[in-house]
Amino acid sequence: MKTPHVRFEPSPPYVVDEMLRLAEVGPGDVVYDLGCGDGRMVVGAAALGARGVGVDVNPRRLEECRRNAARAGVTARVRFLQQDMFEVDLRKATVVLLYLLPSVNLRLRPKLEAELRSGARIVSNGHDIGDWLPTRTIRVRRSFLHIWCVS
């Protein structure tokens, strides 16, 4: 197993809900969660009618993702990939969700800029992406959520 770029720290349900709301996730979306942990964001997106792709290097976490998707009845709308987030193809994504360290976000920026098409949304829990100015930032209790819209 590859070493994860970040340790697993689950987002509280209210943060997941706000991230999906901020990104305006709906049935036409393909939502990628990089470092998906237990899959809660992908499962939440699928419950809203979107298609979801969770990416993680930890096979135990991915098994947990699959169980959570089955419990929620959304297995037909999600995929979970055991892959490094820097190697996954993001060209189909309309939304990318991040709960990563600032240094990892910054390393991802060139990939996001190169692979995401115009109109795609990126939402990050807690951390910015260097000097890339977010379209909007909101506070949810103690969390700051940032959104960028690719032009």
Secondary structure, DSSP 8 states (H G I E B T S, - for coil): ----SS------HHHHHHHHHHTT--TT-EEEEET-TTSHHHHHHHHTT-EEEEEES-HHHHHHHHHHHHHHT-GGGEEEEES-TTTS--TT-SEEEE---HHHHHHHHHHHHHH--TT-EEEEES--BTTB--SEEEEETTEEEEEEE--
